[in-house]
Amino acid sequence: MNEEIRWGVIGPGRIADKVVADLALVEGARAVAVGSRSEERAAAFAARHGIERAYGSYAEVIADPDVDVLYIATTHSQHHAVALAALRAGKALLVEKSFTATTAGAREVVDLARETGVFAMEAMWTRFQPAVVALRELVTDGAIGDVRTVQADLGTTRPYDPAHRLFDLGVGGGALLDLGVYVVSFAQMLLGTPDRVFSTGSLFPSGVDAEASLLLDHGDGRSAALVISVRQVLPGSARILGSDGWIDVLPRFHHPDTFVLHRNGAEPETFTRPRTGGGYFHELVEVTECLRAGRSESAVMPLADTLAVQTVLGEAADQLGVRHAEDDTVLR
């Protein structure tokens, strides 16, 4: 691996704009290429960020010999095909959440990454936020005793428009893959993989989920209670309940600056840990450092966790009657 880590971007949308802006803050990392199915869109993105090469297809940026790692920011259903092609080309990967549209798709990508030994990581920026790193350290050190329950909610509202990707089943629309991935990943980070998943909610006419409540059973009375919605605004708060206290993560929990520790019999303690840049900086540093060290996975966001989260999302989707599918035509 070169001393400078050279990045390629696939899917130059709104999130990619923010991520590449933070990439400029990472020492020894640089975006060198961008690919879109629209050459005009790729060129505009390249011009905004000073990127050398703009391609009118995903295949071209995957084939670029000067790209070490690809950031995949397409719609959910395209992640699977693009990730498989990139791994076969030997490109390291940072794949936006949700990792894929289906559990089977995630398993196939994870299996190939492990088989080839090529680095791959889900872009779950929450786990790398300084405040989340700090609260995990406190939990690990026993500040609230044994974690018994995790509560989290995340919701937004947008007028129903079947032409918008959020309401389009074909591209992985709906609350689960857009927002559910955050609450489930947060709970899985603290409680591990659940034994059982119970989900209830409602659907839009297009077949995507509008909202859902998830109860995750982790055995021995441990549980996670999670609520998501694209039908109503929710606070975006989280609470970690332990045997000796609790932690309130102030909104919005998936990229927080502040949390409050409540120990039994003690005054609350407030912790503030500001993020760098837009908050994407921290996961980009992780990828860069992993590649320099020759690691095939991140210890903070390992592939086993990604697969566990995708499995929960898949079970919840099945219970709601949502039928996600991968788009394997995207590279044709």
N, C-alpha and C positions, 0 to 999 in steps of 0.2 A: 504494500500500500504506500502510495506517495505521501510525503510529509504533508502536502496540501491535500485536503479531501475535497474532491470535485463533485459537485452535486448537479443532478439533472432533475427537472420538474416535469411531471406528467399531470396535466389538468390545471391550467392556469386560471383558477377562479378566485373568489374572494378570500378564502382561507389561505390559498397559496400565496397571495399578495402579502398577507401578514407574516406567514412563515418565512418567506424569502427576505422580508425586511429585517426579521430577527437574525437570519443567517448571516447578515452583514456584520453582526456583533460577535460572531463566533471566530475566535482566532484560528487561522489555518484552515478555514473552510470557505468555499466560494461556489456560487451557482454559475455554471458554464453553459447550460443548455436547457431548453424548454420545448416540450412537445404538446401539440394540441391537434385535434382533428380539423381545426380551422387554422390555416397558416397565418391569416391576418390576426387572429387572436393571440397566437404564439408570438408574433412579431411585436405586437403592442405590449405584451407582458415583458418581453426581452428589453424593449426600449425603456420601460419604466424602471427596470432593475439593473440595467447595464449588463445584461447577459449576452454573451457572444453569439450564440447560435440558436435560431428558432426553427423548429420543424413543424411541418403540417401533418404529422402523423405520430402516433405513439411508438410505432416500430422503429422509426429513425432515431429517436432519442435513446431507446433501449440499445440500439446497435452502435451508438457513438462510443468509440474506444477511449475517449478522454473523460468519460463519466465513471466515477467510482461508486456512487450511491444514487438511487432514485427516490425522490419523494413523490408518492402517488396520492393525488388529491382529486381524482375523478369522482363520479357518483358511485355509491356503494356497490352496485351490481357489476361495475367494471373492474373493481379491484382484483378479483380472482384471476381473470385472464391476463391482465397486465402484470400482476405479481409473478405468475407462473412463467411468463415469457422472460421477465427480467431475471429471475433466478436461473433459468436455463442459460442466459447470457452471462451469468456470473456477476450480476449487479447486486450490490447490497441494497436493502430496502428499508424505507420508513413509509408505512402504509397508514393513511388516515383511518380513523375510526368511523363507523365500525369496520373492522378488518376486512370482512367480506359481507355478502348479503345472506349467506347460509352457513350453517354449521359444517356441512359437507365440504363447502368451498374453502372454509378456513382450515379444515383438517388437511385438505390436499395441499394448500400452500405451506402449512407448517411442516408437513411430511417432506415436501421437496426441499425446504430450507434446511432441514436437519440432514437429509440425505446428501445434499450438495455441500453442506458446511458454510453456505453463504449467509451472511448476517441479515436478519429480518427483525423488525420491531413494529408494533402498533403505535401510532402517534397519539398515545394517551397522555397528553400534556399534564393532566391533573397530578399524576404520580411524581412529576418532577418539579412541581411548584415548591418553592422554599417553605411555605407554610405547611404543606402536606408532608414534606420530608421531616419537618420538625415535629409534627403531631404523631407521625409514625414512630419516631424515636421515643417520644414520651410513652406511647402505648406499649412499645417493646420493653421499655424499662419498668413497666408495671404501674404507671402513674394513676390509672383508673382500674387496676386489677384486671380480671379476665373480661374480655369484650363479650358481651351477651347479646346486644342488639345494635343494629345500625339502621338509622332512619334517614331517608334522603328524598328530596323532590326536585323536579326540574320541569318547567313548563313555559311555553310561549304561545302566542296567538297570532294567527294569520288568516285572512279571509280564504275560504275554500276556493281553490282554483285548480281543476284537474290537469291543467297544462303546466303547473309549477312542479318542479322536481320533488318537493316535499309531499305532494299528494299523488305522485306517479308511482304505482306499484312496480312498474318495469325497471325503474332505476333505484329501487330500494327505499322509496319514500315511507313516511310515517314516523310516529313518535319513538318506536322501539330502537331503530337503527340510528336515528339522529340524536335522541336524548337518553333513551334507555341504556345505551352503552355506558354513559357516564355514571348513572346511579348504580348499575350492576357492577361495573368495574370498581367503584369505590367500596361497595360492600364486600366484593370478593377479595380485595386488597386486605381487608381487616378480618374477615371471617373465613376466608378460603372458599372452596367450592361447595355449594349447597347440595343436600341430599335430595330435596324435592323443590319443585317450583309450582306455585299457584298464581294464576293470572286472570284478571277480569278487566274488561274495558269496552270500548266502542270503536266502530269503524266509520270511515267516510265512504261515500258511494263508490269511490274508485277502488276500494278494497284495502286501503292502507289503514293502519290503526291511528285513531285520533287521540286516544288516551288509554292509559293502563295503570292498574295498581298491581304490584307484584309482592307476594309474600314468599320469601325464600327460607326454607327450613334447613337449618344447619345441624340439627340433632342436639339432644341434651338441652332442649329449650332455647337454644341460640337461634336467632332469626334476623332477617332484614325486611323492613317494610318500606317499599319504594313506590313513588308516584311520579308519573310523567304525563305530559300533555302537549299537544299542539293546538288545543282547543281553548285553553285558558292559561293565563300567566300564573306561575307558581313562584314562591320566594326564591327557590334555589338554595335552600339551607340543608344542612346535614347535622346529625347528632350521633355520637358514638357513646353507647351506654355500657358501662362496665360494672363489675361487682363492687368497686370502691370509689366510683365517681363517674363523671361523664365529660365529654368534650363537645362544645357547640362550635361548628364551623360556620362562620358568618357568610351570608350570600355574597357572590354566588360560589357555592362550595367547589365547583369544578375548576376554578382558578382563583382561590382565595388569597387574601393577604393576612387575614386575622382569624384567630380562633380563641376560644375561652375554655380554660381548663377548670373544672369543678371537682375538687377532691373532697371526699366526705370529711366534714368537720373543719374545713379550711376555707378561707376567702377565695373567691374566683381569681384566677390569674389570666391576664390577657397577653397573648403572644402575637406580634406582628412581624411578618417576614415578607417584605415587598419582593415582587418578581422583577426580573430584568426584561427590558423591552416590552413586547406585547405578551410575554409569558411563554412563547414558543422557544425562546432561547435555550431553556434548560434541557428540553428533550433533544435539541439539536447538538448541544454539547455532549450529551450521553452517547448519541450515535457516533459522533466524531471521535470521542475517546475510545469507544468500543472498537471501531475500525482500526485505530492506531495500535490498539493492544492486540489485535487479531482475534477478538471474540466473535462468536457466531450468534450470541444472544445477549440481551441486556438482563442483568440480575434484578433490576428495578421493574422492568416490564417484560418478563419472560414469555416465551411463546405458549407455555402451558397455561398461564393466566389468560392470555388472549383466547385460547381455545375454550377454556372454562367459561369465560364471559359470553363468547359466541354461542355456546351450548345453551346457556340460560336464555339468551335472547331468542334462540330457535325454539326452545320449548314454550316460551311465552307466546311467540308468534303462532305456533300450532294451536295453542289453547284459545287464542283470540280468533282463529280462522284466517290469519294472514299468510299468504303463500308467496314468500320471496323466492327469487331465482337469480342465478348468476347470468350475466350477459357475456357469452363466449364469442360473440360476433365482433367485438369491438376492435380487434386487430386484423380483421379480414379486409 
